[in-house]
């Protein structure tokens, strides 16, 4: 998918949430209203505008609560993000960001 910004991430996440093990509580990661949005049109309320504009989402660590980073339910997030990275150019740096999050948590 060639997603402009994050407009198609809802579709990507829907598919991954259904198939990925260990992500059953992903609803606690996002506001329910955001989870229900088909294309995450309200994603601006989840992230600071400055973070949304950051190239490669290099500041994604500040998007997530520390409790979420430590949550066991997200143990497979690396595999989930790898799939997203393959499909979107905008998230090209996310695997290195996730690596840093693992080291910090």
Secondary structure, DSSP 8 states (H G I E B T S, - for coil): ---STTTTHHHHHHHHHHH-TT-TTGGGTS-HHHHHSTT-TTGGGTS-HHHHHSGGGTTGGGTS-HHHHH-GGGTTHHHHHHHHHHH-STTTTHHHHHHHHHHH-
